[in-house]
Amino acid sequence: MKEIKITDIEGIRVGNAQDTEAGTGCTVIICEKGGCAGVDVRGGGPASHETELLNPINTVDRVHGIVLSGGSAFGLEATSGVMQYLEERGIGFDVGIGVVPIVCGASLFDLTVGSSKVRPDKAMGYQACCDSEKNCIQEGNCGAGTGASVGKYRGMDRAMKSGLGIYCVELENLKVGAIVGVNAIGNVIDSETNKFLAGLLNEEKTEIISTREEMWKDLDINYSVLKNTNTTIGCIITNAKLTKAQATKIASMTHNGYARAISPVHTSLDGDTIFTLGTGEVEVNIDTLGTLSAYVMEKAIHRAVTQTQSAYGLKSCQDLK
């Protein structure tokens, strides 16, 4: 198995657009020929677009774009820019009088950094599509990760900066990659060493402490003020041949990568969502693919914090080194 670029998966383009001053952005994944997709939403407070379309019982079985954005539910507007970009190029589901691009999306909550009044919009979604033409992949403080943060259980004052992470591998003729914007209430953990990479800072802001143990101190305290301020959103991209049901199963198995790398995860305070997008080239054992997908997602989550620099008054893991 070797590490590759995510754009080494044929037929896939990835682009970012962001407003670094306002602290928000979006990431687009474009598959012009269409790919089979699935989704699994585990968090209690998601903001999503066209996820019901991916239910295996529904008709349309190919999507042309997936958008990961900041801006909370406001940021879902970025999907309209992606639809415009694709329609202009004749890409979409043929409805006889034209095409309707099938674009799914999910947004994370980054309104507590930068400006809460600036969110990804139609223009930013279109800009991210144009950026995908450059074939220059970025991570960290960009795209959907521009305003992302982690370790927010005790408030933003003790949180840390997170961002966008990407990791992709090739195993024989199978290619599997993950893109993720990490915006968790919990800590990011290296499961091999059991060390915190980023998360809740102590009161002195000198080291990371356990969010889980802090939560255990608060059996009877309602932290509703923090609800909907978190969400880790990601996508598995692969050249595997999948049905919608199989793509959905892969998304489900990939949440194991979330669980290994983020603690706690899938709370009522999160909107955790994973998409799967398959280009349909390689026959593969679904359980093998699911296991590999969880692995690359875990690695992408690590990169989301290790490749990010401090911003908006939030320290990054690079500062603690």
N, C-alpha and C positions, 0 to 999 in steps of 0.2 A: 504494500500500500504506500502511495506517495501523495504528498500535498501538491495540489494544483490550484490555478486561479479559477474562480467560479465562472468566469466567462469562457473557460475551456470546455464548458458544457455547450455543445453545439446548439444554436438557435436561441441562446439566452443573452440578453443584455441587461446591465444594471446601471442605474444612474441616480445621482443625488442632487438635491437642491436645498438650500438652507438660507436662513437669515440669522447670521451669527450674533448680531446685536440683539435681536428679539429673542433668541434662544429657541428656535424651532426649525423644523425642516421635514423633508420627506424623501423616501427611497422608493424607486420603482424597479420592478422586475418585468421585463417585456419578453414575451414569447410570440413573435409575429405569426408563426404557423399554428399557434394554439397548443395548449398542453392540457393534459388531464389533471384536475386539481381536487383536493379535499381540504377539510379544515377541522380543527378540534379546538373548541373554546372551553377553557377550564376555569378562568377567573370569574369572580362574581360581579364585575363591573365593566364589561367590554363596550367598546365603541367600534362598530364594524359595518361593512358595506357588502352586500350581495353574498353573505355567507350562507343564507338559506338556499341559494341557487346551487350550492355545492352538495346539498343533500343527495345521496345516491338515487333517491326515488324521483328526482326532478330531471327535466329533459336535457337541458344544455350540458354537454359533457366536456367542453373545452373552454379554457379561459385564455385571454391574450395579454393580460397584465395583472399584477398584484402590487398594491401600494401599501407601504408601511409609513405612517406619518406621525408627527407630533400634533399638538393642537387640540387634543381630546376630540369630542364628537365634531367640533368645528373643522378639524383637519381632514375629515372625510371628503370635503369639497375638492381636495387634490385629485380624487379619482376622476372628476369631470375633465380636468386638463389632460389626463392620460387618454380618456375616451376621445377627446378632440384630436389629439395627436395621431391616434390609431385610425380614426375615421378618415382623416385627411389623406392617409396612405392606403385606404381601401382595405384595412385590416379589421375583421370582425365577423360576427355571425350573419350570414346572408339571409336577409328577410325579404328579398325580391325587389324592393325599391331602393336598396342600399345595404349597408352593413351596420350592425350594432356591436361595437367592441364589448367583450365581456371582461370587466375589470372588477376585481374584488379588493377589499382593503380593510385595514384595521388601524386604529390610532391609539397612541399613548398620551398620557397626561403630562405636559411639560409647562403648564401655564404659571407655575410658581417660580420660574426663572425667566430672566429677560423681561419681555413685555407680554402680559396676559392678553393684550388686545391684538396681537399679531399672530396669525395662525397660517398653516399651509393652505393655500387656496388653489383655484383652477390654474392660475398663471404659474404657480410654483410646481404643480404637477406636470404641466407642459414643459417647464424648464428642466425638470429632472429627466424627462424623456429625451430631450435634446442632449443632455449630459451623457446619456447612455450610449450615444453614437461615438463618443470619444474613446470608449473601451479603456478607461482609466479608473480603476476601482479604488475607492477610498474607504477608510475606516475611522473610528473614533469620533471626533467632534464634527460630525457631518450627517446629512440626511436625517433619517428618523431619530438618530442618536444625538442630534445637536443639543437638545435641552434635557436629555435623559439624566436621571440620578438614581442612586440606590441608598438603602439604609435610612429610610425616612420615618421610622417608627417614633422617634422622639422629636420629630420636626425637621424642617429643612436646615436649621442651624447646625445640626450634627450629621447631615447627610453627606454623601460623596458624589463626585461627578462620574457618570457612566457615559455610554455612547453606543455606536454601531459596531458590531462585530461580524466578521466573515471568516469562514473556514471551509475548505473543500478538499476532498481526496479522490483518488482514482484507485480502484481495486480491480485488477485485470481490466475488463472492458466496461466496468460500472463506474459512473461518476456520481458523487453525492456531495452537495454543499449546503451550508446553512448561512442565512443572513438574519441578524437579530438586533433589535433595539431594546436594550436592557434598562428598564425603568421600574425596578422592584422596590417594594417596601422592605425586603429582607437583604441579607448579605450575599455576596458572590463568593463561592468557595471553590478552591482547588481540591477536588475529591481525592486525588492521589496523595496529597500531603495533609489534607484536612485543615489547611490554613485559609484564613480570610484574605481575599484579594481586594475587596472593597466592601463598604457597608456602613453600619452605624458606628460613629465615632464616640469615644468617651467624652466626658465633659471638657477635658483639657484639649481634645482634638489631636491627641498624639498617637492613638492606636485604635484599632477596630475591636469592638466588643460584640457579643452575640445578640442579635435581634431576638432570636427565639427565647433566650433566657430573660431578656427584658420583658417580653410579652408574658412570660410565666409569672412575673411579679404583679401583673395587672388583671387578675381573675375577674374583678368586678368593675373595671374601668372601661367605659365606652369611648373608643378613639374614633368616633364618627367623623370628626373634623378632618381625618386623613382619608376618608373613603373616596374612591375614584381618582386618587392622585397617583396611582401606580398602574403599570401594565407592561409586561414584557411581550413583545410581538415579533414573530419570526416566520421564516419560510424555509422549508427544505426544497431544494431544487435538484433534480436527478434526471439522468437520461434513461431511467428505467421505464418499461412498458407497464402501465397501471390502468386499472379500472377506477371509477370514482370511489367505489367502496374500499378498494385497496389503498388509494391515496388518503382516504379518511383514516384508515387504520394506521398508516405510516405517521400521519400527524399525531394520532393518539399515542403511539409508541415513542414518538420524539419528545413528548412531555417528560419522559424519564430523564432526558438530558437537562430539562429545566429543574427537575427535582434534585438531581445530583449537584447542580451548580448554584442553585439559589435556595436560601433558607431564611425564613419560610417562603413558600410559593403557593399559588392557587388559593389565596385567601379571599375573603369577601371584599378586601381592599384592593384587589388586583383585577385586571381584565385580560389575563394571559391567553394568548391566541397563537396557534401555529397553523400555517398553510403548508400544503404539499403541492408541488408542481412537477409533473413528469412529462418529458418530451417524447417518450414512447419508442425508444430505440433498442433497449436491452431487456431480454427476459431475465428475471431474477427471482430468487426466493424471497417472499415478502417479509418473513421474519428476520432474515439476514439483513435486508434493506432497512427494516425498522430499527434493528440494533445499531447499525452503522449510522443511521440518521440521528439517533439519540447521542451518539458519540460526537459527531461533527457539530451538533447543536451545543453540546457542553463546551467544546473547544471555542466555538464562536462567542459564547457568553463570556468566557475568560478574556477573549480578545476585545470584547466590548468595553472592558474596564482597563486592561493593560495597555491598549492603544490610545487611550483618551487622556487628554491633558486637563488640568484644572481650569475652571471657568465659572462665572457667575457667583464668585465667592465660595465655590465648592472645591475642596481638595480632590485630587485624583490619587490613584494608588502609586503613581510615579513620585508624588510628593512624600509619601510615607517611606519609600525606599531610602 
